[in-house]
Amino acid sequence: MMDTIITYTNGLAALAFFVFVGLTILVAKEGKDERATLLGYKLFSFLFIFLLCGLSLIIFFTGWKTINYVMLRVCITTLMSLTILAGSFYWIIIRRKY
């Protein structure tokens, strides 16, 4: 069971890597004007809050119940991947909005 979860997590991390490269290219294509700076600030503040909330949940859960190293690694990898994926969707939304 855990091997399957690790496999899916690794696949999600690989997908997040390619999305990260694409997101970096999309952010760089916006330029350096005031609109692009505003979009960048909004994106990175969203990513920071998303990551901080996820880490807080992991810390809260591990303080409540002891988990092994493999499960902690899976949780952190999933959080990092979901942060990148959510950030890419958020970038698409704010790019259309502004």
N, C-alpha and C positions, 0 to 999 in steps of 0.2 A: 504494500500500500504506500509506504513512504517513498519507495523508488519511483512510483508513478507520479507522486506529487513533486518530487525533485525534478523529474523529467519535464513536467509541465511548467514548473518555475523557471527552469533553464531556457525553455522555449520562449516563455514570456520575457525573460531578460534579453534574449537575442532579438526578439521583436522590438523591445524598447530601445535597444542600441540603434537599430536602423531608423526608428522613429526619431530618436535623438539627433541623428545625423541630418535627417530631413528637416526637423524643427530648427536646427542651427542654420541650415541653408535658408529656410523661410524667414527667419529673423534677420539674417544678414541681407536678404534681398529688399527688406523694407527701407533701408537707407539710414541716414543719420539726422533726419529732420525732427521737428518737435513731436509730430504724430508717432513716429517710430520710437522715440524715447518714451513717450507715454505708454505705448503698447508694451514696450519692454519692461517698464516698471510694473505695469499691471500683471504681466505674465510672471515675473519673478516673485512678486508679492504673493500671487496665488500659489506658486510652487512652494514657496517657503512655508506658508500656512498649511498646505496639504501635507507636506513632509513633517512639519512639526506636530500636527495632530496625529498623524500615523505613528510617529515615534513615541508620542505620549501614550497612545493606546498600547503599544508594545511594552513600554516600561510599566504601565499600570497592570497589564496582564501578567508580566513576568514577576512583578512584585506580589501578585496575588497567588499565582500558581507557578511552581517550578517547571520549566520546560528544558529539554535537552538542547545541545548546541545545534544539531541539524535542524530542528524545528525553528529555532531562533534565526538561523541563516535563511531558511525558507521565508520566514515572515519579513525579514529585512529586504531580501531580494524582491519579494512581491511588492513591498511598499515602494521601493525605488522604481520598479518597473511601472507600477500604477501611477506614480507621480509623473513620470515622463509621458505616459499615454494620456492622462488627464490634462496635462499641460498642453499637449498638441491639440486636443479637442478645444480647450479653452482658448488657445491661440486662434483657431479658426473662427470661434465665436466672436472674440473681441476684434478681430481683423475686419469682420463684416459689419460689426456694430459701429466702429469708429472709422 
